[in-house]
Amino acid sequence: ERRLGSECVDLCPLTCDLGKMAFLLSDRTLELHAPYGTHYKVRVPTHGRSLAYDAGRCMLWTAAAHGEIHGLDLDAGSFVSSLLITDTENAHLKNIGLTRVQLAPLGLPLLAV
């Protein structure tokens, strides 16, 4: 059973067995859960819309408003520099989830859950 402090905007499994999960909450909190419950909480710089996990880099990506993408390095436990999507060619990325988009033009691999 998972208990959250506020409404869940998006969730992302970090392991195949769903033992470890990330929850993006409406109060800008990102909660990382282990099988025993809440493991860690961190506040996201801006309100997020969707999550995607890149297992190869151990990065958790959060798509936010105004074309921002925040990356949380789970190995280091800190945010990396945010990406800002401003050109018209990639404007469609602002309104759709990261899991459905190939971010290769930005130097990122296809993010699959």
C-alpha positions in Angstrom: 0.0 0.0 0.0 1.3 3.4 -1.0 0.3 6.6 0.8 0.8 10.0 -0.7 0.5 13.5 0.8 -1.2 15.1 -2.1 -2.8 14.3 -5.5 -0.6 12.2 -7.9 0.0 13.9 -11.3 2.0 11.0 -12.7 3.9 7.9 -11.6 6.8 6.0 -13.1 8.0 2.5 -12.2 11.7 2.3 -11.6 11.9 -1.5 -11.5 10.1 -4.2 -13.4 8.4 -5.6 -10.3 7.0 -2.2 -9.3 8.8 -2.4 -6.0 10.5 1.0 -6.6 8.4 3.8 -8.0 8.5 7.6 -8.5 5.4 9.7 -7.9 5.0 13.3 -9.1 2.6 15.1 -6.8 0.5 18.2 -7.4 2.4 20.1 -4.7 5.7 20.0 -6.7 7.0 17.0 -4.7 8.7 14.0 -6.2 8.4 11.0 -3.9 10.6 8.0 -4.4 9.1 4.8 -3.0 10.7 1.5 -2.1 8.8 -1.7 -1.2 8.7 -0.6 2.4 7.1 2.8 1.6 8.4 6.4 1.1 12.2 6.4 0.7 12.9 10.0 -0.3 11.1 13.3 -1.1 12.4 16.1 -3.2 10.8 19.3 -4.4 10.8 19.8 -8.2 11.8 23.4 -9.4 8.5 23.9 -11.3 5.1 22.2 -11.5 5.6 18.9 -13.4 3.3 17.2 -15.9 4.8 13.8 -16.6 7.7 11.6 -15.6 10.1 9.3 -17.5 12.9 7.1 -16.3 16.1 6.5 -18.2 17.6 3.3 -16.6 20.8 3.5 -18.6 21.7 6.9 -17.1 19.8 6.4 -13.9 18.0 9.7 -14.6 14.4 10.6 -13.8 13.0 13.3 -16.2 10.2 15.6 -15.3 8.4 17.5 -18.1 7.2 20.9 -16.7 5.3 23.9 -18.0 6.7 26.3 -20.5 8.9 23.7 -22.2 11.2 22.9 -19.3 12.5 19.4 -18.6 14.1 18.8 -15.3 16.5 15.8 -14.8 17.1 14.2 -11.4 20.3 12.1 -11.3 19.3 9.3 -9.0 23.0 8.2 -8.5 24.1 11.6 -7.4 20.9 12.6 -5.7 20.8 16.0 -7.4 19.1 17.8 -10.3 21.1 18.4 -13.4 20.8 21.5 -15.6 17.3 21.9 -16.9 16.5 21.6 -20.6 14.4 24.3 -22.2 12.5 23.6 -25.4 11.9 26.9 -27.2 12.1 26.3 -31.0 9.0 25.8 -32.9 10.1 22.4 -34.3 9.9 20.9 -30.8 7.0 23.0 -29.5 4.8 19.9 -29.6 6.9 18.4 -26.7 5.4 20.9 -24.3 1.9 19.3 -24.3 2.7 15.6 -24.5 4.3 13.1 -22.1 8.0 12.3 -22.2 7.3 8.6 -22.6 5.9 9.1 -26.1 8.6 11.3 -27.5 12.0 10.6 -28.8 14.3 13.3 -27.5 17.3 12.5 -29.7 17.6 16.0 -31.1 18.2 17.2 -27.5 20.9 14.6 -27.0 18.7 12.2 -25.0 17.7 8.7 -25.9 14.1 7.4 -26.4 12.7 7.4 -22.9 10.7 4.2 -22.4 9.0 3.1 -19.2 
